[in-house]
Amino acid sequence: IRKLPFVRYFITENGACIYDAKEDKVLSLATIPLPLALRFFGYADKLPVIYDCYKDGGGYTSRRMWPLYEKYIPDEGIRKHVISMRQPVDDLITYLKDCGEPLFKMQMFFTDMELRRQQMELLPGLFPELAFSSSIPGNVEVNIAEGTKGHAVIKLCKLLGLEIEQS
């Protein structure tokens, strides 16, 4: 897609990043501060889920969770896509602490869809700084509240001097 000459701006990571392909630069980031991410992962550790994150254009997960993707993502095509975008690290929390950088996005995968539904209701009250969405069966995607596609479109319009109605 980056090679298509008529596509200049990209909104990625669910809206956490706005990128200008012509200038090859990031115009805006809406990241999750590391302390907030660590608090969220501490919560996730109490649930029967696996989780991962995106930072610096890459996806990361703990090596212990890597073999569990087959159980948590039963659809082979979706699973292959997800796995192709992840890199296992010895321990995700230790890796993130060592890096010390904010995250673009976090994600949890559930096998219990009722628990997932309950968490989608509970999470906004527990973590009001975050936005929750889902794009595939069984997942919950997590961004900073301002890191949504809607926020990114509004921000890009402002950066380009456009009214939202022109987008």
Salt bridges, closest charged atoms under 4 A:
ASP20 OD2 - ARG8 NH2 2.94
GLU23 OE2 - ARG8 NH2 3.86
ASP24 OD1 - ARG2 NH2 3.68
ASP45 OD1 - ARG64 NH2 3.71
ASP52 OD2 - ARG86 NE 2.58
ASP56 OD2 - LYS55 NZ 2.85
GLU76 OE2 - LYS80 NZ 3.08
ASP90 OD1 - ARG63 NE 3.11
GLU101 OE1 - LYS55 NZ 2.68
GLU114 OE2 - ARG117 NH2 2.46
GLU121 OE2 - ARG117 NH1 2.58
GLU129 OE2 - ARG39 NH2 2.81
GLU141 OE1 - LYS105 NZ 3.10
